[in-house]
Amino acid sequence: MKIKGQFSLAYLATIIIIILSHEVSLANYNPHQNRNLKRNDFDCVDSNLKIFDAKAHNSQGIQYYKSGEYKKALHCFDRAIEIDPKSAPTFNNRALIYEKFKKYQKALDDYDRAILLELEYRSALKNHPSVSYLLKTYPSAIANSNPVIITYSEELTPYFNRGILFYELKQYHKAIDDYTRAIAIDPQYSQGYFYRAIVYFLIKEYQKGIEDHSRVIALNPQFGESYRHRGWLYYQLKDYSSALADYNRAHREADLFEIALNPNYASPHRNRGLIYQKLQEYSSALKEYNRAIDLNSRDARAYRHRGWLYYQLEEYDLAIIDYTQAIALNRQDAKAYKNRGIIQLKLKNTTAGIKDLKRAASIYQTQGDRARYQEIIKALEQFKK
């Protein structure tokens, strides 16, 4: 996701070259055809006798693919298709090359051709949905996934992949159904539990999310991400002690070198700061926010959270500085405008405070958050009297 966002394509179906038995019929070969050869046509075969052998070109293309020589592989697959335009495996193999060059539409076209030529051709049938995913044509990818699931109903990967597609379309209950089917096929499938837990969080079924992350942890006690996500679920349920315990465990499991290099690791410190703040351990909360900002100086939420901590500590000037920085990093941060406005009003800076509250109300209205919009409008009414 970007779960939080982004999904890794490593969890999509693994794309491999599968060589099927495919005889080239001499009846389809015209010795007077395809004579317009280029010099590098001979790079695809080891003998002049094979320059019109589609299978030989395809086999050499596979060898180039395996060695990472994709341009040569593409040339060989092109040549094989020119000789035998009815070879489903060759269209599939060329589609794999197009994926390497990020020519996803061409890859889709070749998969379509392979499927049309040989409907039961396993590799093309499985690879087609993953390319639709790369093109972000999710409805098409789902439509292409359905025949895969029918054909390979006893395999978990097609269900899992379709679950990701439903997630991208925000069809969360359908995503849960597919993750559940994948888990039913293999109850030890930790990825299924992990992603189902992510969706449970999005639909606010926090206890179910906790249960799934607990299963992931039982299967892999060193997987820090599940501790982190489960900690945030505990936070939503106001079980701050359990949340802190999970964040502490996640921190111990993390690679410290990776934390130092990766700004994304700022968020666990930021969230742990929130937990300390809820537990009224303000000194520890401040340390966590400072650490988050050290790791990622562009983390707007870290500044906003630290600003609220300064407000609780009655350090109003520092709070305004942090809220101003949060707004500079994210002009659509309604909470930052709202909280800065509250502080400005507390400091009797009425004009500045009203301006911030109006800006917050405008953002909430644009976002469709009617409850928060009405809350601010009601608060502003007293300044019209």
C-alpha positions as CSV (number, residue, x, y, z in Angstrom):
1,M,0.0,0.0,0.0
2,K,1.0,2.8,-0.3
3,I,-0.6,1.3,2.7
4,K,-0.1,3.7,3.9
5,G,0.2,3.8,0.7
6,Q,2.2,2.0,-1.7
7,F,2.1,-1.8,-2.6
8,S,5.3,-3.5,-3.6
9,L,5.0,-5.3,-6.9
10,A,7.0,-8.1,-5.4
11,Y,3.7,-9.4,-4.0
12,L,2.2,-9.7,-7.4
13,A,2.4,-12.9,-9.4
14,T,6.1,-13.8,-10.1
15,I,6.7,-13.4,-13.8
16,I,8.7,-16.3,-15.2
17,I,9.4,-17.7,-18.7
18,I,7.7,-21.0,-19.2
19,I,8.7,-23.0,-22.2
20,L,5.9,-25.2,-23.4
21,S,6.2,-27.9,-26.0
22,H,5.4,-26.2,-29.2
23,E,6.2,-27.8,-32.5
24,V,6.7,-25.5,-35.6
25,S,4.8,-27.0,-38.5
26,L,6.7,-27.1,-41.7
27,A,3.4,-26.6,-43.5
28,N,3.5,-23.0,-42.2
29,Y,7.0,-22.4,-43.5
30,N,7.4,-20.7,-46.8
31,P,11.0,-20.8,-48.0
32,H,10.5,-17.8,-50.2
33,Q,9.2,-15.7,-47.2
34,N,11.3,-13.8,-44.7
35,R,14.4,-13.5,-46.9
36,N,15.0,-9.9,-45.9
37,L,17.4,-10.7,-43.1
38,K,19.5,-8.3,-41.1
39,R,23.1,-9.1,-40.2
40,N,22.3,-9.5,-36.5
41,D,19.5,-12.1,-37.3
42,F,22.4,-14.6,-37.1
43,D,23.0,-13.5,-33.4
44,C,19.8,-15.5,-32.5
45,V,20.9,-18.8,-34.0
46,D,24.1,-20.8,-34.1
47,S,23.8,-22.1,-37.6
48,N,22.7,-20.7,-41.0
49,L,20.4,-23.7,-41.2
50,K,18.3,-22.4,-38.3
51,I,17.8,-18.8,-39.4
52,F,14.2,-19.7,-40.3
53,D,13.6,-21.9,-37.2
54,A,11.2,-19.9,-35.0
55,K,11.8,-22.3,-32.1
56,A,15.6,-21.7,-32.3
57,H,15.1,-18.0,-32.2
58,N,12.7,-18.3,-29.3
59,S,15.2,-20.5,-27.4
60,Q,18.0,-18.1,-28.0
61,G,15.8,-15.2,-26.9
62,I,15.2,-17.0,-23.6
63,Q,18.9,-17.4,-23.1
64,Y,19.4,-13.6,-23.7
65,Y,16.6,-12.9,-21.3
66,K,18.2,-15.0,-18.5
67,S,21.5,-13.2,-19.0
68,G,19.9,-9.8,-18.9
69,E,20.5,-8.9,-22.5
70,Y,17.0,-7.7,-23.1
71,K,17.5,-5.9,-26.4
72,K,18.9,-9.0,-28.0
73,A,16.2,-11.1,-26.5
74,L,13.6,-8.8,-28.0
75,H,15.2,-9.0,-31.4
76,C,15.1,-12.8,-31.2
77,F,11.5,-12.9,-30.1
78,D,10.5,-10.5,-32.8
79,R,12.2,-12.7,-35.4
80,A,10.6,-15.8,-34.0
81,I,7.1,-14.2,-34.3
82,E,7.8,-13.0,-37.8
83,I,8.6,-16.6,-38.8
84,D,5.8,-18.2,-36.8
85,P,3.1,-15.7,-35.8
86,K,1.0,-18.4,-34.1
87,S,3.3,-19.2,-31.2
88,A,1.6,-18.4,-27.9
89,P,4.8,-19.0,-25.8
90,T,6.8,-16.6,-28.0
91,F,4.2,-13.8,-27.6
92,N,4.3,-14.4,-23.8
93,N,8.1,-14.2,-23.8
94,R,8.2,-11.0,-25.8
95,A,5.6,-9.5,-23.4
96,L,8.0,-10.2,-20.5
97,I,10.7,-8.2,-22.4
98,Y,8.2,-5.3,-22.9
99,E,7.6,-5.3,-19.2
100,K,11.3,-4.9,-18.6
101,F,11.3,-1.8,-20.9
102,K,8.1,-0.6,-19.1
103,K,6.1,-0.8,-22.4
104,Y,3.1,-2.1,-20.5
105,Q,0.5,-1.6,-23.3
106,K,2.7,-3.6,-25.7
107,A,3.1,-6.3,-23.1
108,L,-0.7,-6.4,-22.6
109,D,-1.2,-6.7,-26.4
110,D,1.2,-9.7,-26.5
111,Y,-0.5,-11.4,-23.6
112,D,-3.8,-10.9,-25.2
113,R,-2.4,-12.5,-28.4
114,A,-1.0,-15.4,-26.5
115,I,-4.2,-16.1,-24.7
116,L,-6.2,-15.9,-27.9
117,L,-3.8,-18.3,-29.6
118,E,-3.8,-20.8,-26.7
119,L,-6.5,-20.1,-24.1
120,E,-5.0,-22.6,-21.6
121,Y,-1.5,-21.0,-21.9
122,R,-0.7,-20.7,-18.2
123,S,2.0,-18.1,-18.2
124,A,0.2,-15.5,-20.3
125,L,-3.0,-16.1,-18.5
126,K,-1.3,-15.4,-15.1
127,N,0.9,-12.5,-16.2
128,H,-1.9,-10.5,-17.9
129,P,-3.5,-9.2,-14.7
130,S,-0.2,-8.1,-13.3
131,V,0.5,-5.9,-16.3
132,S,-3.0,-4.3,-16.0
133,Y,-2.0,-3.5,-12.4
134,L,1.2,-1.8,-13.5
135,L,-1.0,0.3,-15.9
136,K,-3.3,1.0,-13.0
137,T,-6.2,-0.2,-15.1
138,Y,-7.6,-2.0,-12.1
139,P,-11.1,-3.0,-13.4
140,S,-9.4,-4.5,-16.4
141,A,-6.9,-6.3,-14.2
142,I,-9.8,-7.8,-12.1
143,A,-11.6,-8.9,-15.2
144,N,-8.4,-10.6,-16.4
145,S,-7.9,-12.2,-12.9
146,N,-11.2,-13.9,-12.9
147,P,-10.3,-16.6,-15.6
148,V,-7.0,-17.1,-13.8
149,I,-8.9,-17.9,-10.6
150,I,-11.3,-20.2,-12.4
151,T,-8.4,-22.1,-13.9
152,Y,-6.2,-22.2,-10.8
153,S,-8.8,-22.2,-8.1
154,E,-6.6,-24.2,-5.7
155,E,-3.7,-21.7,-5.8
156,L,-3.6,-18.8,-3.3
157,T,-1.7,-16.3,-5.4
158,P,-4.5,-15.4,-7.8
159,Y,-6.8,-14.7,-4.9
160,F,-4.2,-12.6,-3.1
161,N,-3.4,-10.6,-6.3
162,R,-7.1,-9.9,-6.9
163,G,-7.4,-8.8,-3.3
164,I,-4.7,-6.1,-4.0
165,L,-6.7,-4.9,-7.0
166,F,-9.9,-4.6,-4.9
167,Y,-7.9,-2.7,-2.3
168,E,-6.7,-0.2,-4.9
169,L,-10.3,0.3,-6.0
170,K,-11.3,0.8,-2.3
171,Q,-13.6,-2.2,-2.5
172,Y,-12.4,-3.3,0.9
173,H,-14.9,-6.1,1.7
174,K,-14.2,-7.8,-1.6
175,A,-10.4,-7.5,-0.8
176,I,-11.0,-9.1,2.6
177,D,-13.0,-12.0,0.9
178,D,-10.0,-12.7,-1.5
179,Y,-7.4,-12.5,1.3
180,T,-9.6,-14.9,3.3
181,R,-9.7,-17.4,0.5
182,A,-6.0,-17.2,0.1
183,I,-5.6,-17.9,3.8
184,A,-8.0,-20.8,3.6
185,I,-5.8,-22.4,1.0
186,D,-2.7,-21.9,3.2
187,P,-3.4,-21.0,6.9
188,Q,0.4,-20.3,7.3
189,Y,0.2,-17.5,4.6
190,S,1.4,-14.5,6.6
191,Q,1.1,-12.0,3.7
192,G,-2.6,-12.8,3.6
193,Y,-3.1,-12.0,7.3
194,F,-0.9,-8.9,7.0
195,Y,-2.8,-7.3,4.1
196,R,-6.2,-8.3,5.5
197,A,-5.2,-6.6,8.7
198,I,-4.4,-3.4,6.8
199,V,-7.9,-3.5,5.2
200,Y,-9.5,-4.1,8.6
201,F,-7.8,-0.9,9.8
202,L,-9.2,1.1,6.9
203,I,-12.8,-0.1,7.7
204,K,-12.2,0.5,11.4
205,E,-12.5,-3.1,12.5
206,Y,-9.6,-2.6,14.8
207,Q,-9.9,-5.8,16.9
208,K,-9.9,-8.0,13.8
209,G,-6.8,-6.2,12.6
210,I,-5.1,-6.8,15.9
211,E,-6.0,-10.5,15.6
212,D,-4.5,-10.8,12.1
213,H,-1.3,-9.0,13.0
214,S,-1.0,-11.3,16.0
215,R,-1.2,-14.3,13.6
216,V,1.6,-12.7,11.5
217,I,3.7,-12.2,14.6
218,A,3.1,-15.9,15.7
219,L,4.3,-17.0,12.2
220,N,7.2,-14.5,12.1
221,P,8.2,-13.0,15.5
222,Q,10.9,-10.8,14.0
223,F,8.5,-9.0,11.5
224,G,8.6,-5.5,12.9
225,E,6.0,-4.1,10.6
226,S,3.2,-6.1,12.2
227,Y,4.3,-4.9,15.7
228,R,4.1,-1.3,14.3
229,H,0.7,-1.7,12.7
230,R,-0.7,-3.6,15.7
231,G,0.5,-0.8,17.9
232,W,-1.3,1.7,15.9
233,L,-4.5,-0.4,16.2
234,Y,-4.1,-0.5,19.9
235,Y,-3.7,3.3,19.9
236,Q,-7.1,3.6,18.1
237,L,-8.7,1.5,20.8
238,K,-7.0,3.8,23.5
239,D,-5.0,0.8,24.8
240,Y,-1.9,3.0,25.0
241,S,0.2,0.6,27.1
242,S,-0.1,-2.2,24.6
243,A,0.5,0.3,21.8
244,L,3.7,1.4,23.4
245,A,4.9,-2.1,24.0
246,D,4.4,-3.0,20.3
247,Y,6.2,0.1,19.1
248,N,9.1,-0.6,21.4
249,R,9.3,-4.2,20.1
250,A,9.1,-2.9,16.5
251,H,12.0,-0.6,17.2
252,R,14.1,-3.4,18.6
253,E,13.4,-5.5,15.5
254,A,14.3,-2.7,13.1
255,D,17.6,-2.5,11.4
256,L,19.2,0.5,13.0
257,F,21.4,1.2,10.0
258,E,18.3,1.2,7.8
259,I,16.5,3.5,10.2
260,A,19.4,6.0,9.9
261,L,19.2,6.0,6.1
262,N,15.5,5.7,5.4
263,P,13.3,8.8,6.3
264,N,10.2,6.7,6.2
265,Y,11.4,5.3,9.6
266,A,10.5,8.7,11.1
267,S,6.8,7.7,11.4
268,P,7.3,5.1,14.1
269,H,9.0,7.7,16.3
270,R,6.2,10.2,15.5
271,N,3.6,7.6,16.5
272,R,5.4,6.6,19.6
273,G,5.5,10.2,20.6
274,L,1.7,10.4,20.3
275,I,1.4,7.4,22.6
276,Y,3.8,8.9,25.2
277,Q,1.7,12.1,24.9
278,K,-1.5,10.2,25.7
279,L,0.2,8.6,28.7
280,Q,1.3,12.1,29.8
281,E,4.9,11.2,29.5
282,Y,5.7,14.5,27.9
283,S,9.5,14.4,28.1
284,S,9.6,11.0,26.3
285,A,7.1,12.3,23.7
286,L,9.3,15.3,23.0
287,K,12.3,13.1,22.5
288,E,10.4,10.9,20.0
289,Y,9.1,13.9,18.0
290,N,12.6,15.4,17.9
291,R,14.0,12.0,16.6
292,A,11.3,11.8,14.0
293,I,12.2,15.3,12.7
294,D,15.9,14.5,12.8
295,L,15.2,11.5,10.5
296,N,12.9,13.4,8.2
297,S,12.9,17.2,8.4
298,R,10.0,17.3,5.9
299,D,7.5,15.3,8.1
300,A,4.7,17.8,8.4
301,R,2.8,15.6,10.9
302,A,5.8,15.4,13.3
303,Y,5.9,19.2,13.5
304,R,2.1,19.3,14.0
305,H,2.2,16.8,16.8
306,R,5.2,18.5,18.5
307,G,3.3,21.8,18.2
308,W,0.4,20.3,20.1
309,L,2.8,19.0,22.8
310,Y,4.3,22.5,23.1
311,Y,0.7,23.8,23.5
312,Q,0.1,21.4,26.3
313,L,3.3,22.5,27.9
314,E,2.2,26.1,27.5
315,E,5.2,26.8,25.2
316,Y,3.0,28.8,22.9
317,D,5.7,30.5,20.8
318,L,7.3,27.2,20.1
319,A,4.0,25.7,19.2
320,I,3.3,28.4,16.7
321,I,6.7,27.9,15.1
322,D,6.0,24.2,14.7
323,Y,2.6,24.7,13.3
324,T,3.9,27.3,10.8
325,Q,6.5,24.7,9.7
326,A,3.9,22.0,9.3
327,I,1.8,24.4,7.1
328,A,4.8,25.3,5.0
329,L,5.3,21.6,4.3
330,N,1.6,20.8,3.7
331,R,-0.7,23.7,2.8
332,Q,-3.7,21.4,3.1
333,D,-3.1,20.5,6.7
334,A,-6.4,21.7,8.2
335,K,-5.5,20.6,11.7
336,A,-2.3,22.7,11.7
337,Y,-4.3,25.8,10.7
338,K,-7.0,25.0,13.3
339,N,-4.5,24.5,16.2
340,R,-2.4,27.5,15.3
341,G,-5.6,29.5,15.1
342,I,-6.6,28.3,18.6
343,I,-3.2,29.4,20.0
344,Q,-3.4,32.8,18.3
345,L,-6.8,33.4,19.9
346,K,-5.4,32.4,23.3
347,L,-2.6,34.9,22.8
348,K,-5.2,37.6,21.9
349,N,-4.0,37.7,18.3
350,T,-7.6,37.7,17.2
351,T,-7.2,38.6,13.5
352,A,-4.5,36.0,12.9
353,G,-6.5,33.4,14.8
354,I,-9.7,34.0,12.9
355,K,-7.8,33.9,9.6
356,D,-6.3,30.5,10.5
357,L,-9.7,29.1,11.6
358,K,-11.4,30.2,8.3
359,R,-8.6,28.6,6.3
360,A,-9.0,25.3,8.3
361,A,-12.8,25.5,7.7
362,S,-12.3,26.0,4.0
363,I,-10.0,22.9,3.8
364,Y,-12.4,20.7,5.7
365,Q,-15.2,21.8,3.5
366,T,-13.2,20.9,0.4
367,Q,-12.3,17.5,1.9
368,G,-16.0,16.9,2.6
369,D,-15.5,16.7,6.4
370,R,-18.8,18.4,7.3
371,A,-18.6,17.7,11.0
372,R,-15.2,19.5,11.5
373,Y,-16.3,22.3,9.1
374,Q,-19.4,23.0,11.2
375,E,-17.5,22.8,14.4
376,I,-15.2,25.7,13.3
377,I,-18.0,27.7,11.8
378,K,-19.9,27.5,15.1
379,A,-16.7,28.6,17.0
380,L,-16.3,31.6,14.6
381,E,-19.9,32.8,15.3
382,Q,-18.9,34.3,18.6
383,F,-16.6,36.7,16.8
384,K,-19.4,38.1,14.7
385,K,-21.2,39.5,17.8
